Amino acid sequence: MLRSSTFTDSGPRCSCLPVSQTLHSMDTVLMGSLQHCCCQLPKMGDTWAQLPWPGPPQAAMLLVSLLLAAGLMHSDAGTSCPVLCTCHNQVVDCSSQRLFSVPPDLPMDTQNLSLAHNRITAVPPGYLTCYMELRVLDLRNNSLMELPRGLFLHAKRLAHLDLSYNNFSHVPADMFQEAHGLVHIDLSHNPWLRRVHPQAFQGLVQLRDLDLSYGGLASLSLEALEGLPGLVTLQIGGNPWVCGCTMEPLLKWLRNRIQRCTADSQLAECRG
């Protein structure tokens, strides 16, 4: 399998780079077993002039390598469908397959990925690096407790994210870092969810729908919601709210937003 090509006097050589280096220098990324490798083309007038001209068989192989590196041909890694999944029209469905880990080597043009109703406990760092067309990610009904930092750094088009029915205990400040295109986030039915960082949704100016219902939240900082100018729907019912003085700013905010923002505040009951 083609990894990457570094041209020297002895011909092409493959090398795998760390994700941080790959992102700055790759012409294309081929993903195998969650390892990111890149193909680097030589600079004109640099090492290219030192290359001996290959014979016909070698020239053909070199041409294929160059076309793959330039993205002019599709490799198997870019078109294959993972085992136990179905792929059609940029939709990859791996739901209800009793998976314990996320499948590697998705089609590069994947727009809708469903991993729902499995037993996935973790998502590897950099898993979404190559799938820049991704718009919908469904991870509901798994066993996730957290997401790796920077998971959405390159998922610029991701709009819908479903994390419901998992085991999240908190939403940290960097959970949705750089996911500025998110429109819908569902964190409902996470019974162990006790805390949402005040800056958890910072920068998500396009967010319209936020579901925090049926978790373990006793309080929620108003700061977590004030930076969401596009918020239309907010679901907070089914949590064990403690309605003390710390909740007063949030309650006032909800009352003032009730005409502009659809909230299930009538379902939010004070447990203490």
N, C-alpha and C positions, 0 to 999 in steps of 0.2 A: 504493500500500500504506500502511495506517495505520502511522505511526511512533509518535508520541505526541502528546497534546493538551495544550497549555498555554492556558488560557482567558484571553483579554483582551477589551478592548472591541471588537476587530476580529474576534473569533471564534476558533476552534481553530487552533492552530499546532503544527507537528511539530518535535520536537527530539530529538537522540540524546545521551545522557549517558554519561560514562565509567562503567565497571563499578562503581567504588567508590561513585559517587553513586547509580547505579541501584538498588543493593541496598538502600539505606536508604529509598528513597522510592517504589518502584514498586508499582503495584497489579497490573500484569501485565507480562510481558516478552515482546516479540515479537522473534524472532531472525532476522535476515536478513543473509546473507553475514558471519556471525560478528560483527555489530555489535549491541550491546545498546541497545535503546531502551525508553523507559518511557512509560506514560500516567499523568498526574497529574490527579486530580480536584480542582476548586476547593473551598475550604472554605465551608461554608454561612455566608452573611452576609458573605462577603468580596467576591470579584469576581463571584460568581454574581448578586448583586442588580443589578450594573451592566450585565448582558448584555441586549441588546434581544431581545424574544421573536421567534424566527424564524418564517418562513412555513412552510406544510405541507411542501414538498420539503426545505427546510433542517432542519426539525424531525425529519424521518425520518432524514436522514443523521446528525444529532446524536445521535438515539436509538441508532442502530446503533453509533456511536463509543463512546457511554457504556456500552452493553452489552458491547462488546468489551473496553473498559478494565476493567470490573468482572468480567470472566471469565464472563459469563452466556451468551455466544455463542462459538462456535469459529471462529477465523480459519483461513485456508488454511495459515498458518505452523504452526498447532497440529495439523493433521490430515493434511497432505500427507506423502507418502513420498519420500525422496530418489531421484534418478535412479540406476539400477543397484542399488538395494536393494529388498528385499521387506519388507513390514510386515504383521504379523498378530498380533492379541491382545497388543499392547504389546511385541512382539518385532520388532526391526529387524535384519535380516540383510544386511550389506554385504560379506560375506566373499568372497574369491577373485574380485575384480573388477579387479585390477591398479590399485587406487587409489593415487595418490601423495599425497593429502591426505584429511583427514577430511571427510565430507559435512556441509554445513550444513543447517539447518532440519529437524531431526528432529521427529517428533511429540512434543508436550510430555509425554505420559504414558508415554514409553518406559521400560520396566523392564529389558529385556534387549537389549544392543547388541553385535553381533559385527562387528568390523572385521578379523577374522583373515585371514591369507594374502593380504596386499596388499603394497604397497611404500611405506607411509606412513613418512615420516621425522620428522615432528613433529606434536604436538598443540597447537593455539593456546591461549594463556592464556584462561581463562574459558570454555572450550568446554562444560563441564558445568554452567554456572551455572543454566541454565533447566530442566535435567532432574532435578528433585528426586525423581522416582519411580524413578530408575535403581538397579537391584540387581545386575546382572551386566554387566561390561565385559570384552570379549575382544579383546585387542590382540596376540595371539600371531602369530608369524611375520611380522613387519614389519621395518623398518629404524630403529627408534627407538633413540636414544642417551641421551635424557633426557626427563623430563616437566616441564612448566612448574610453577613454584612456585604453590601454592594451587589446583591443579587440582581437588582434592576438597573444597574448603571448603563447598560447598553440596550435595554428594552424600552426604547424611547416611545414606541407606539402602543405599549401595553395600556389598555383602557379598562378592562374588566378583570378583577382579581377576586376569586372566591376562596376564602380560608376558613369557611365555617365547618363546624363539627370536627374540630381538632383539639389539641391539648395545650394551646398557648396560655402561658401564665402572665405574660406582660407584653406590651407593645413598646419597644425601645425607640429612642429618638431617631435612629438611623435605619429603621426597618424598611421604610419606603424611599430611601435615599435615591434621588435623581429620577424617580418614577413620576415625572411631572405630567404625563399624559393620562394618569388614572382618572377615570370618571366614576367607577363603582368599586367599592371595597366592602366585602362581606366578612365580618369577623364574628358572626352570630354563633350561638351554641358552642362556645368554648367555655365550659363550666369552671375551668381553673383560671380564667382571665381576671386578674385582680387589679392590674394597674395599666394605665395608658399614659405614657410620658407626655408632658405638656407640649413637646415639640414633635410628637410622633407623626403628625400629618403636615408638617411644615413644608411649604412650597407646592402643595397639591392644589393649585388654584383652579384646576378644572374639575375637581371632585364634586360630584352632584349627589351621589347616594352613599351613605355610610351606615352600616348596620352593626351595632354593638349590642344587640339584644341577646337575652338569655345567656349571660355570662356570670361572672362572679364579682362584678364591679359594685363597690360600695360608694365610690365617689368618682368624679371626673372633673379635671381642671378645665375651666372655661378657656384657658389659653390654647388648649388642644383643638378648639372649634373656631376660635375667633379668626384664625388665618385661612378660613375656607369660604371665600366670598361667593363661590358658585354653589354652595351646598343647598340642595332642594329637599332631600329626604334624609331624615335622621331617625334611626330606630334604636331605642335605649330600654325598652320594656323587658321585664323578666330578670332584672338584676336586683340584688339585695341592697338597695340604696340606703345609706344612712343620712337622713335629712337634717344635718346640723348646720352651723353657721358657715362652714366651708362650702356647702352646696348652694348657698343663697345666690352668689353671682351667676351660677349656671341656670338656676331656676328663673331668675329675672331675664336672662338672655333668651331662654326658651319662650317665655311669655311675650317678649318683644318680637320674636321671630315667627310666631305661630302663623301669621298671615302669609309669610313668604316661604316658610319652610314646613314641610309636612313632617310632623313628629308624632310618635306614638306616646306622648307624654301622659295620656290618660291610662296607659298600661304600666307606667312607671310607678311602682308603689314603694313607700318608705318602710323598710324593715326595722329601722331604729331611729 
